[in-house]
């Protein structure tokens, strides 16, 4: 048995960032993690997926190299080296977290942790033995989430013909034909990857639009971009007549208005990308009185405290949005609260969304549909990248910047970007909203020319009726 000020169970972005912050504040820290450090994001999510998307982007650009005076001859696509590269990057990032643990004198306890009462954690080690450790101040639950199948639709994950994003990251080759069920961020990103590597892709979602949580203008623009690339997009989709074989899957998709359009698909692989479930089972929540909300997430206060004294929860298990950067900020807040500080609480209304398909999609704040539902008085400004000099030089003119401002005071209610490097550009708006800037203050900041960020300033101007370049 060993004793620490704080013990984290789970070393994903929420857990490892929280642990480092706690160590910076002078606490003795241990982290229980059975897999490599970095969690799903580093090992099976954000990092390897984005590496594959970079490979996909390069494959697409090579096809257009002749436009730049570069002749490359016949292009051969091979998914396996891209997978190998992505796995190497994941391991590099995981080793980086391990270095940070050593730098900050954080103890990594390799095993599976569970609560046993009070502030005690039992850790089952790889050899089957069990250790017990105690925390003098707090235990932080950062166990993350996992992929889930769709058994009601006939899709039990078998890891061969019906796969999750985990298996998609390590496939030895690209399927010739793939159906993707779920057109959120994960589904759209893998549609991009497999299309770029030569697969025939059908992307489906039960919602009326792809990326259903995004502003309708962004969803419509991405749908057009995907269709230009010959990705079949079926929305309002109801799936039936599923037959899963050893080498193929057949299914019927009813889609469109009133689901009047029926399509029968025969594919090599079905990728289920329809959400994640929090890892709340088997960690002893009942033994200490930690309660769940009606959605199955751990109930927490604004300081990330659970219903059990001295037990905190952060990241995916503490509720949506299930995003790495949201979990990181929660880790910092929890660590500072445990250390006796008065943390700056998480601003859940100012967390950016980012989808890394091509064109990229990013957003923050309210959609136009939400503004209408809340009966807000607002103005919209838009700046297409087709009018942006830097986008033209890069040959990446798809998309636009859309800013929604309050009609009376000019406050930024929301911003929505689709286009090259949208996931980077959105942070200008994140900083502006965090500091309560208006659209006038965005425009007053001189933006270098030629840059993509000029489109942000132009959209701000357009919302004021003063656009200069469109």
Secondary structure by P-SEA (a helix, b strand, c coil): cccccbbbccccaaaaaaaaaaaaacccbbbbbcccccccccccccaaaaaaaaaaaaaaaaaacccccccccbbbbbaaaaaaaaaaaaaaaaaaaaaaaaaaccccccbbbbbccccbbbbbccccbbbbbbbccbbbbcbbbbbbbcccccccccccccccaaaaacccccccbbbbccccaaaaaaaaaaaaaccbbbbbbccccccccccaaaaaaaaaaaaaacbbbbccbbbcccccccccccbbbbbcccccbbbbbbccbbbbcccccccccccccccccccccccccccccccccccccccccccccccccccaaaaaaaaaaaaaaaacccccccccccbbbbbccccbbbbccccaaaaaaacccbbbbbbbccccaaaaaaccccbbbbbbbccccccccccccccccccccaaaaaaaaaacccaaaaaaccccccccaaaaaaaaaaaacccccc
